[in-house]
Amino acid sequence: MNKRQKNIVTNFAIVIAVTAVAVVAMVELKNSVNRSEAMRAMEHLGQIIFKYRQDNGIVPPESYVDAIKKELQGGVRLGKLYYRARWIDLDSTPDEILAYAGKQYHSLLFRSGYVVLRFDGRIEWMDKKTFETLLTSQQSPLEIEMTKE
């Protein structure tokens, strides 16, 4: 190979490497934005639910939350929301999971998990295994049976 051919191959390899790094960086940025927007949308939803609960003494019905979710800014990034109001009763603890949404990532930096709204209004991110263990411990056999369908 002569000098010109080596330069062409070297330049080609550099362009490919820089392009690959840029693509990975953009995917990671997209995942970061999606996760933060999902957290923000869940936080906004939590504030609305908490206000309804303060005004009425109970958590809102699922139809009310569905209507709010459509109006939420960033709600699209929240994904499919699972709302557990029908399983919440007066004996529920503040740590009870009230709503959650699963997020799937195929990423180097972000792992798949769940955005969780607790009964006391806290919002947190949970990895898949921790979430599933906690949810299973909080679900009744009837809820487990009904959510399988």
Order of alpha helices (4+ residues) and beta strands (2+ residues): alpha-alpha-alpha-beta-beta-beta-beta-alpha-alpha
